[in-house]
Amino acid sequence: MEILRHVVVLVHLVGFAVLFGAWVVAAFGSRRFTRLMTWGMLIAAIAGLALAAPWGISYELNYVKLGVKLVILLVIGALLGVGTARQRKTGTLAPALFWSVGILTLVNAALAVIWR
């Protein structure tokens, strides 16, 4: 069971890497949201929700931390959704939306590593 949990952690990290990596590439390029960012966010979200369940561990989970990370993830998803819709409709993306996604993604990863 522990190996399965570690595999889910790996999938969660890959989702974060896809989201943040696609964002960094866009930051140095067109500064637009891509479908890859949305897929990375979805992968990280699904794996994160699976990790929030207390299976395969012998310690207590920090549900406050998990709740904060979930709220940030929902905000990232909302920003991606609104930004993608505006991009499709007008062809442009507000810089605040673009930079907010990158900053919040980095903050979410920092919370995962720093908050014990």
ChimeraX attribute file (.defattr): number of C-alpha atoms within 10 A of each C-alpha:
attribute: neighborCount
match mode: 1-to-1
recipient: residues
	/A:1	9
	/A:2	10
	/A:3	9
	/A:4	11
	/A:5	16
	/A:6	13
	/A:7	13
	/A:8	18
	/A:9	17
	/A:10	14
	/A:11	17
	/A:12	24
	/A:13	18
	/A:14	17
	/A:15	25
	/A:16	24
	/A:17	18
	/A:18	20
	/A:19	25
	/A:20	23
	/A:21	17
	/A:22	20
	/A:23	23
	/A:24	13
	/A:25	12
	/A:26	16
	/A:27	15
	/A:28	8
	/A:29	9
	/A:30	8
	/A:31	17
	/A:32	20
	/A:33	24
	/A:34	16
	/A:35	12
	/A:36	16
	/A:37	23
	/A:38	20
	/A:39	15
	/A:40	21
	/A:41	25
	/A:42	18
	/A:43	19
	/A:44	25
	/A:45	20
	/A:46	14
	/A:47	21
	/A:48	21
	/A:49	12
	/A:50	15
	/A:51	18
	/A:52	14
	/A:53	11
	/A:54	11
	/A:55	12
	/A:56	13
	/A:57	11
	/A:58	7
	/A:59	7
	/A:60	7
	/A:61	14
	/A:62	11
	/A:63	11
	/A:64	9
	/A:65	13
	/A:66	17
	/A:67	12
	/A:68	13
	/A:69	21
	/A:70	17
	/A:71	12
	/A:72	17
	/A:73	21
	/A:74	14
	/A:75	16
	/A:76	22
	/A:77	18
	/A:78	14
	/A:79	18
	/A:80	22
	/A:81	14
	/A:82	14
	/A:83	23
	/A:84	20
	/A:85	15
	/A:86	14
	/A:87	16
	/A:88	11
	/A:89	10
	/A:90	8
	/A:91	10
	/A:92	15
	/A:93	19
	/A:94	12
	/A:95	11
	/A:96	10
	/A:97	18
	/A:98	19
	/A:99	14
	/A:100	15
	/A:101	25
	/A:102	19
	/A:103	12
	/A:104	17
	/A:105	23
	/A:106	14
	/A:107	14
	/A:108	19
	/A:109	15
	/A:110	11
	/A:111	15
	/A:112	13
	/A:113	9
	/A:114	7
	/A:115	8
	/A:116	8
